[in-house]
């Protein structure tokens, strides 16, 4: 199964014209596989435009590094 990171570095998309939209407005469900697609990342958009594609494999979230608090 293909991971998003297998598609290379992020390709950011930008909103041209119009008003700013809410966070959920950046996503749509792919009509082919049903996976949510973030339209701000063109890697996802290009992947989901390919006929007969599989859903992208979920990747673990980024690890949060906790630093000691200064006293």
C-alpha positions as CSV (number, residue, x, y, z in Angstrom):
1,X,0.0,0.0,0.0
2,X,1.3,3.5,-0.8
3,X,2.0,6.0,2.0
4,X,1.7,9.8,1.5
5,X,5.4,10.1,2.2
6,X,6.1,7.8,-0.7
7,X,4.8,10.5,-3.0
8,X,7.6,12.9,-2.2
9,X,7.7,16.2,-0.3
10,X,4.5,18.2,0.2
11,X,3.2,20.2,-2.7
12,X,1.3,23.0,-1.1
13,X,-1.8,24.3,-2.9
14,X,-3.1,27.9,-2.5
15,X,-6.5,29.4,-2.5
16,X,-7.0,31.8,-5.4
17,X,-9.6,34.5,-4.8
18,X,-12.6,34.2,-2.7
19,X,-13.0,34.3,1.0
20,X,-11.0,32.3,3.5
21,X,-12.7,28.9,4.3
22,X,-13.1,27.0,7.5
23,X,-10.7,24.0,8.1
24,X,-13.2,21.3,7.1
25,X,-13.8,23.1,3.8
26,X,-10.3,22.0,2.7
27,X,-11.3,18.3,2.6
28,X,-13.5,16.2,0.4
29,X,-14.3,12.5,0.2
30,X,-12.7,10.8,-2.8
31,X,-15.6,9.4,-5.0
32,X,-13.5,6.4,-6.0
33,X,-12.1,5.1,-2.7
34,X,-14.0,7.2,-0.1
35,X,-10.8,8.5,1.7
36,X,-10.7,12.1,2.8
37,X,-8.5,14.3,0.6
38,X,-6.8,17.5,1.8
39,X,-7.0,19.9,-1.1
40,X,-4.1,21.9,0.3
41,X,-1.7,19.1,-0.5
42,X,-1.6,18.5,-4.2
43,X,0.1,15.1,-3.8
44,X,-3.2,13.8,-2.3
45,X,-5.3,15.5,-5.0
46,X,-3.1,14.1,-7.9
47,X,-3.2,10.6,-6.3
48,X,-7.0,10.6,-5.9
49,X,-7.5,11.7,-9.5
50,X,-5.9,8.5,-10.9
51,X,-8.6,6.1,-11.9
52,X,-8.6,2.8,-10.0
53,X,-6.3,4.0,-7.2
54,X,-6.2,2.5,-3.7
55,X,-6.6,4.6,-0.6
56,X,-3.3,5.9,0.8
57,X,-2.0,4.0,3.8
58,X,-2.4,6.0,7.1
59,X,0.8,7.1,8.6
60,X,1.5,7.7,12.3
61,X,1.2,11.2,13.6
62,X,4.3,13.3,14.2
63,X,6.0,12.6,17.5
64,X,5.8,15.5,19.9
65,X,9.0,16.1,21.7
66,X,8.6,17.4,25.2
67,X,11.3,19.6,26.7
68,X,12.0,20.1,30.4
69,X,10.5,23.2,31.8
70,X,13.1,25.8,32.9
71,X,12.9,26.7,36.6
